[in-house]
Amino acid sequence: MTPKPYLFMLTAAQLIFIPVMLQLLVELKRRQVIFIWFVMLSLVLLQVVPSRTGQMLLALVYVAFTFFVAFHGLRRFFKRGFTNWAEMSIDIGMMYLLIGGLWFFAYVTGIDTGFSPLITWLTAIHFHYSAFLFPISVGLFGRLHESGWYRLIVAIILAGPMLVAIGITFWPLLEFISVMLYIFAIYGLIILAFRTHFPLKVQAILIRISYSALGVTILFSLLYVTNHIFWFARIDFMLIFHGFTNCFFFGMLGVLGWVVAPPKTSQAIWRFPVSQIRGSLESTGGQRAGLVDNLSDFVHIKTLPKTIVDFYEHTDQYRLFASVKWSTWFKPLAVCYKLISTQLQQLNLPLSSKWTEMTCNICAVDPMLDGRKNPRAWIRQVKEKTVFTAIYSQHETKGRTYMNIALPLPHSSMIGILQLKASDGTLILTSEGEGDPGIYLAIGKTLFKLPLSENFIIQETREGKLAAHHNMKIFGIPFLKINYSIIQK
């Protein structure tokens, strides 16, 4: 390796910034600490070992370290899922480091990536600073600040490294667009940082300087991108000004800012009961009258029409008609999923929007098998083909009772936690809100929150007849709407 000065910008991240930030995020065991010291020694030796084989082995040690970090990021993510933007930013930043490690290995070993050695090195440093340090810093900042603007900024920052890399490789215009989005995100973050209260004044100064430095260097990136169009910025300009500013002002001061007062996570630990049934529901007990025994356990029923209360407590006394409407953009995916759902006999919704009667059956489920309080299965069919098998139960958290619903899937179960509220004679059930509400995937002992949300709105249209609207979103985008007409037998 040629000992050029700019190479030490990456070495600084590898030897100082990454190990320090990692200790703020992961409780390291003694053998893991020893492994990290061994990795750091390997990086030092890499600067002096002349043998090509020796360099390759030492670089491979670093790749193993980046895999270790990415694995911890992935494990953190699967313990929680799509539920906390701050923690998700940290998780994905840790996973991105593996890509940086692979590009670093390609540079050290001289693998032909289709780019010059310098561009290969720049890609490696890009995934160490922009894709690891920056998302983790933003995640730690998110432990102090939460807003709709913050969530938008995180989404742009997490997508940015891949968009830039793809743009450099295939489409310069995409690189330009991604840099413009980055500029919006960074300057938005600077504004939020100046509006946010930090535990220590020195931390506020360091973090604000760190983010402001990015506000300057991202303009250099814009000059470099326009170089492909106008030819007035050069790579040596980027190495000197952009590289040094990011290394010292963003990297060094940013890391120091978080070390002086590391913010603690606000992520709640879910303690609600989860159905232990996986795969198909093999056995059921006797008939049950309704989805719940007493709707008053969940909501004040005095403001609700009697028909709504009666439907939930005596569901078997009602006929159910449904019209399924898939969003246009989602229909190709719905067609593909239909091939699977027909075999699973679960979430097996029609593709047609025609009104169809669903026959219903409510059966008791063994609580020893399910693991929750008083479970019962609501089995819905269309023309003798099962559409839904949902196992209903309930749990209480901090004095509030939630509907706890499980849909058994192969080797797993989809869990819906709904909170209920009454408003102007309408019953609303939603998976949105703070705390327990949400849609989860349970695999083994892992509970993973999915980027799905659902809302039910139930109203009385006349005595003995109800209208219900079930809306579902993925990443906040509507993809499914089911209208129900519920008529008393």
C-alpha positions in Angstrom: 0.0 0.0 0.0 1.3 3.5 -0.8 1.3 5.6 2.4 -0.4 8.7 1.0 -1.6 11.2 3.6 -5.3 11.1 2.6 -5.4 7.4 3.3 -5.3 8.2 7.1 -8.7 9.7 6.9 -10.1 6.2 6.6 -7.6 4.8 9.1 -8.8 7.4 11.7 -12.4 6.2 11.3 -11.3 2.5 11.6 -9.0 2.9 14.6 -10.8 5.7 16.6 -14.3 6.7 15.5 -15.9 3.3 14.9 -14.6 1.4 18.0 -15.6 4.4 20.2 -19.1 4.7 18.8 -19.5 0.9 19.0 -18.9 0.9 22.7 -21.8 3.4 23.1 -24.2 1.1 21.3 -23.3 -2.5 22.2 -22.5 -4.1 25.6 -19.3 -5.8 24.6 -18.1 -8.9 26.4 -14.4 -9.4 27.3 -13.6 -11.7 24.3 -15.3 -9.2 22.0 -13.1 -6.3 23.3 -10.0 -8.5 22.8 -11.2 -9.1 19.2 -11.6 -5.4 18.6 -8.0 -4.7 19.9 -6.8 -7.5 17.6 -8.5 -5.8 14.7 -7.0 -2.4 15.5 -3.5 -4.0 15.7 -4.2 -5.6 12.2 -5.0 -2.2 10.8 -1.7 -0.7 12.2 0.3 -3.6 10.8 -1.4 -3.1 7.5 0.4 0.2 7.1 3.8 -1.4 7.4 3.5 -5.0 6.1 5.0 -5.1 2.6 3.7 -8.6 1.7 0.6 -8.7 -0.5 -0.5 -11.9 1.1 0.0 -10.4 4.6 -2.0 -7.3 3.6 -4.9 -9.5 2.3 -5.0 -11.5 5.6 -4.9 -8.3 7.7 -7.7 -6.7 5.6 -9.7 -9.9 5.9 -9.6 -9.5 9.7 -11.1 -6.1 9.3 -13.9 -7.5 7.0 -14.6 -10.0 9.8 -15.0 -7.1 12.2 -17.4 -5.2 9.9 -19.4 -8.4 9.7 -19.5 -8.6 13.5 -20.8 -5.0 13.6 -23.4 -5.6 10.9 -24.6 -8.7 12.6 -25.2 -6.7 15.8 -27.1 -4.1 13.9 -29.2 -6.8 12.3 -29.9 -8.4 15.6 -30.9 -5.1 17.2 -33.2 -4.4 14.3 -35.0 -7.8 14.6 -35.5 -7.3 18.3 -37.6 -4.2 17.5 -38.4 -3.8 13.8 -40.0 -0.7 12.1 -40.9 1.1 15.3 -38.3 3.7 16.3 -36.6 5.9 13.7 -33.7 6.8 16.0 -32.8 3.2 16.7 -33.4 2.1 13.1 -30.9 4.7 12.0 -28.3 3.2 14.3 -29.2 -0.4 13.1 -28.9 0.4 9.4 -25.7 2.4 10.0 -24.1 -0.7 11.6 -25.2 -2.9 8.7 -23.8 -0.4 6.2 -20.3 -0.8 7.7 -20.0 -4.3 6.2 -20.2 -2.7 2.7 -17.5 -0.3 3.6 -15.4 -3.2 4.8 -15.8 -5.1 1.6 -14.8 -2.0 -0.5 -11.8 -1.5 1.8 -10.8 -5.2 1.2 -11.1 -4.6 -2.6 -8.8 -1.6 -2.4 -6.2 -3.3 -0.3 -6.1 -6.5 -2.4 -6.4 -4.7 -5.7 -9.5 -6.4 -6.8 -10.8 -5.1 -10.1 -14.1 -3.3 -9.2 -14.4 -1.6 -12.5 -13.2 1.6 -11.0 -9.8 3.1 -10.3 -8.1 2.3 -7.0 -8.8 5.9 -5.8 -12.5 5.6 -6.5 -12.6 2.2 -4.8 -11.0 3.8 -1.7 -13.4 6.8 -1.9 -16.3 4.3 -1.9 -14.9 2.6 1.2 -14.5 5.9 3.0 -18.0 6.9 1.9 -19.5 3.9 3.6 -17.5 4.5 6.8 -18.4 8.2 7.2 -21.7 8.8 5.3 -23.2 5.4 5.9 -21.9 4.4 9.3 -20.9 7.4 11.4 -23.6 9.8 10.1 -26.6 7.5 10.5 -25.4 6.5 14.0 -24.9 10.1 15.0 -28.4 10.9 13.6 -29.8 8.0 15.6 -28.2 9.2 18.9 -29.6 12.7 18.1 -33.0 11.1 17.6 -32.9 9.9 21.2 -33.0 13.6 22.2 -35.4 14.8 19.5 -38.5 13.4 17.8 -40.6 15.0 15.1 -42.1 14.4 11.7 -39.3 16.4 10.1 -36.8 14.1 11.9 -38.4 11.0 10.5 -38.2 12.4 7.0 -34.6 13.4 7.4 -33.7 9.9 8.7 -35.4 8.3 5.7 -33.3 10.4 3.3 -30.1 9.9 5.1 -30.5 6.1 5.2 -31.3 5.9 1.5 -28.6 8.3 0.6 -25.5 6.1 0.7 -27.0 3.5 -1.7 -28.5 6.2 -4.0 -25.1 7.9 -4.3 -23.3 4.6 -4.9 -25.8 3.5 -7.6 -25.6 7.0 -9.2 -21.8 6.9 -9.3 -21.9 3.4 -10.9 -24.8 3.7 -13.3 -26.5 7.1 -13.5 -24.8 10.4 -12.7 -28.2 12.2 -12.7 -29.3 10.0 -9.7 -26.0 10.9 -8.0 -26.9 14.6 -8.4 -30.5 14.1 -7.2 -29.3 12.1 -4.1 -26.8 14.9 -3.3 -29.6 17.5 -3.5 -31.7 15.3 -1.1 -28.8 15.0 1.2 -28.4 18.8 1.2 -32.1 19.1 2.2 -31.6 16.5 5.0 -28.4 17.9 6.4 -29.6 21.5 6.5 -32.8 20.3 8.1 -30.8 18.4 10.7 -28.7 21.5 11.4 -31.9 23.5 12.1 -33.2 20.7 14.4 -29.9 20.5 16.2 -30.0 24.2 17.0 -33.6 23.9 18.2 -32.9 20.9 20.4 -31.9 21.0 24.1 -28.8 18.9 24.8 -27.9 17.6 28.3 -24.5 19.5 28.3 -23.6 22.8 26.7 -20.3 21.4 25.4 -22.2 18.5 23.8 -24.5 21.0 22.0 -21.5 22.9 20.7 -19.7 19.8 19.4 -22.7 18.2 17.7 -23.8 21.5 16.1 -20.3 22.1 14.8 -20.2 18.5 13.5 -23.5 18.8 11.6 -22.6 22.3 10.4 -19.3 20.9 8.9 -21.4 18.5 6.9 -23.4 21.5 5.7 -20.2 22.8 4.2 -18.8 19.6 2.8 -22.0 18.6 1.1 -21.6 21.7 -1.0 -18.2 20.4 -2.1 -20.0 17.2 -3.0 -22.4 19.1 -5.2 -19.4 20.8 -6.9 -17.9 17.4 -7.5 -21.1 16.0 -9.0 -21.5 19.0 -11.3 -18.0 18.3 -12.4 -19.4 15.5 -14.5 -21.6 18.2 -16.2 -19.6 21.4 -16.1 -16.0 20.2 -15.5 -14.9 22.8 -12.9 -14.3 20.7 -9.7 -11.5 18.2 -9.3 -10.8 15.1 -7.2 -7.8 16.6 -5.4 -10.0 19.5 -4.2 -12.4 16.9 -2.7 -9.6 15.0 -1.0 -8.1 18.0 0.7 -11.1 20.1 1.7 -14.0 17.7 1.8 -12.0 14.9 3.3 -10.2 16.8 6.0 -13.3 18.7 7.1 -15.3 15.5 7.4 -12.6 13.7 9.3 -11.8 16.3 11.9 -14.9 18.6 12.3 -17.6 16.0 11.6 -15.9 12.8 12.7 -13.7 13.8 15.6 -15.9 16.5 17.1 -19.1 14.5 16.5 -17.7 11.4 18.3 -16.5 13.6 21.2 -19.9 15.2 21.4 -21.7 11.9 21.9 -19.0 10.5 24.3 -19.3 13.3 26.8 -23.0 12.4 27.4 -24.3 9.4 25.6 -28.1 9.6 25.3 -30.1 6.5 26.4 -32.6 4.8 24.2 -36.3 5.6 24.7 -37.3 2.3 23.1 -40.0 0.6 25.2 -39.7 -3.1 26.0 -42.9 -5.0 24.9 -44.2 -7.1 27.7 -47.6 -8.0 26.3 -48.5 -11.7 25.9 -48.0 -13.2 22.4 -49.8 -16.3 21.0 -47.6 -19.3 20.9 -49.5 -20.9 18.1 -47.5 -21.3 14.9 -48.6 -22.7 11.6 -52.2 -23.7 11.1 -54.6 -24.0 14.0 -55.0 -27.7 14.4 -57.7 -28.0 17.0 -60.5 -25.8 18.5 -63.0 -26.2 21.3 -66.7 -25.4 21.6 -68.5 -22.5 20.0 -68.2 -19.0 21.4 -70.8 -16.3 20.9 -68.6 -13.3 20.2 -65.2 -11.9 19.6 -65.2 -10.5 23.2 -67.1 -11.3 26.3 -67.6 -7.7 27.3 -66.8 -4.8 25.0 -66.9 -2.5 28.1 -63.5 -4.0 29.0 -62.0 -2.0 26.1 -64.1 1.2 25.8 -67.0 3.1 27.3 -70.0 1.7 25.6 -72.6 4.2 26.7 -71.8 6.4 23.7 -72.1 3.5 21.3 -75.2 2.1 19.5 -76.3 -1.2 21.0 -75.9 -2.9 17.7 -72.1 -2.3 17.7 -71.8 -3.7 21.2 -74.0 -6.6 20.4 -72.0 -7.5 17.3 -68.8 -7.8 19.3 -70.4 -9.8 22.1 -72.7 -11.9 19.9 -70.8 -12.1 16.6 -72.4 -15.4 15.6 -75.8 -13.6 15.3 -74.7 -11.5 12.3 -74.1 -12.0 8.6 -70.9 -10.5 7.1 -70.6 -9.1 3.5 -67.3 -7.7 2.2 -65.9 -5.8 -0.7 -62.1 -5.9 -1.1 -60.3 -3.1 -2.9 -56.6 -3.3 -3.5 -54.8 -0.1 -4.4 -53.8 0.0 -8.1 -50.1 0.2 -7.3 -50.3 -2.9 -5.1 -52.4 -5.1 -7.4 -49.4 -6.9 -9.1 -48.1 -7.8 -5.6 -51.6 -8.9 -4.5 -51.8 -11.3 -7.5 -48.5 -12.8 -6.6 -49.4 -13.2 -3.0 -52.8 -14.8 -3.9 -50.8 -17.8 -5.2 -49.4 -18.2 -1.8 -52.4 -17.3 0.4 -54.6 -19.9 -1.5 -52.3 -22.6 -0.2 -51.9 -21.1 3.3 -55.7 -20.4 3.7 -54.7 -17.3 5.7 -55.1 -13.7 4.7 -56.6 -15.2 1.6 -58.5 -12.2 0.3 -60.3 -12.1 -3.1 -58.8 -10.0 -5.9 -62.2 -8.9 -7.0 -64.0 -6.0 -5.4 -67.5 -7.6 -5.8 -69.5 -7.9 -2.6 -69.2 -11.4 -1.2 -70.6 -13.0 1.9 -68.2 -14.3 4.5 -69.4 -17.2 6.6 -68.1 -17.0 10.2 -67.4 -19.5 13.0 -66.1 -18.6 16.4 -64.5 -21.4 18.4 -62.7 -21.6 21.8 -58.9 -22.2 21.7 -57.0 -24.0 24.4 -55.3 -21.2 26.5 -52.5 -23.7 27.4 -51.8 -24.1 23.7 -52.1 -20.3 22.9 -50.6 -18.9 26.1 -53.0 -15.9 26.3 -56.1 -15.2 28.3 -59.4 -16.7 27.1 -58.5 -17.0 23.3 -61.1 -17.7 20.6 -60.7 -18.2 16.9 -62.7 -16.3 14.4 -62.6 -18.3 11.2 -64.0 -16.6 8.1 -64.7 -18.4 4.8 -65.8 -17.5 1.3 -67.3 -20.4 -0.6 -65.9 -22.9 1.9 -62.4 -21.6 1.4 -60.8 -20.0 4.5 -60.0 -16.4 4.2 -58.9 -15.5 7.8 -58.2 -17.4 10.9 -57.7 -14.9 13.7 -57.3 -15.8 17.3 -58.7 -13.1 19.6 -57.6 -12.3 23.1 -56.9 -9.3 25.2 -54.3 -7.8 27.5 -53.9 -4.9 29.8 -51.0 -2.4 29.9 -50.9 0.6 32.3 -54.7 0.3 33.0 -55.7 0.2 29.3 -57.1 -3.0 27.7 -56.0 -3.8 24.2 -57.4 -6.3 21.6 -54.6 -8.9 21.1 -55.1 -10.7 17.8 -53.0 -13.5 16.3 -53.0 -14.8 12.7 -51.0 -18.1 12.6 -48.5 -18.4 9.7 -45.9 -21.0 8.9 -43.4 -21.2 11.7 -44.6 -17.7 12.9 -47.6 -15.6 13.8 -48.7 -12.1 12.8 -49.8 -10.2 15.9 -52.1 -7.2 15.8 -52.5 -5.1 18.9 -55.4 -2.7 18.6 -56.6 0.1 20.8 -60.3 1.0 20.8 -62.0 4.3 21.3 -65.6 5.6 20.9 -66.3 8.8 19.1 -69.7 10.3 18.2 -71.4 6.8 18.1 -68.5 5.4 16.0 -66.2 2.6 17.2 -62.6 3.0 16.1 -60.0 0.3 16.3 -56.4 1.2 15.4 -52.9 -0.3 15.5 -51.4 3.2 15.5 -50.3 5.0 18.7 -47.6 5.0 21.3 -46.8 1.9 23.3 -48.3 -1.6 22.5 -50.4 -0.9 19.4 -48.9 -2.2 16.2 -48.6 -5.1 13.8 -45.9 -7.5 14.7 -44.3 -10.8 13.4 -43.6 -13.3 16.1 -40.9 -15.9 15.2 -39.7 -18.0 18.1 -39.1 -15.6 20.9 -38.4 -12.7 18.6 -41.1 -10.0 18.2 -40.6 -7.8 15.1 -42.7 -4.8 14.5 -43.8 -4.6 10.8 -44.2 -1.4 8.8 -47.9 -2.0 8.6 -50.8 -0.2 10.2 -54.6 -0.8 10.2 -57.7 1.1 11.2 -61.3 -0.1 11.6 -64.2 2.4 11.6 -67.6 0.8 12.6 -70.9 2.7 12.4 -74.5 1.9 12.7 -76.4 2.7 9.5 -79.8 1.6 10.8 -81.0 -0.6 13.7 -79.6 -4.1 13.2 -77.2 -3.0 10.4 -73.5 -1.9 10.6 -71.0 -0.6 8.1 -67.3 -1.1 8.7 -64.3 0.2 6.9 -60.9 -1.5 7.2 -57.9 0.5 5.9 -54.4 -0.9 5.8 -51.1 0.9 5.0 -47.5 -0.1 4.4 -44.8 2.5 5.3 -47.7 4.9 5.6 -49.0 4.3 2.0 -52.5 2.8 1.7 -52.6 -0.5 -0.1 -55.8 -2.2 1.0 -59.4 -1.2 1.9 -62.1 -3.6 2.9 -65.7 -2.4 3.2 -68.1 -4.5 5.3 -71.8 -4.7 5.6 -72.9 -6.4 8.8 -76.5 -7.4 9.2 -78.2 -9.0 12.2 -79.7 -12.4 11.4 
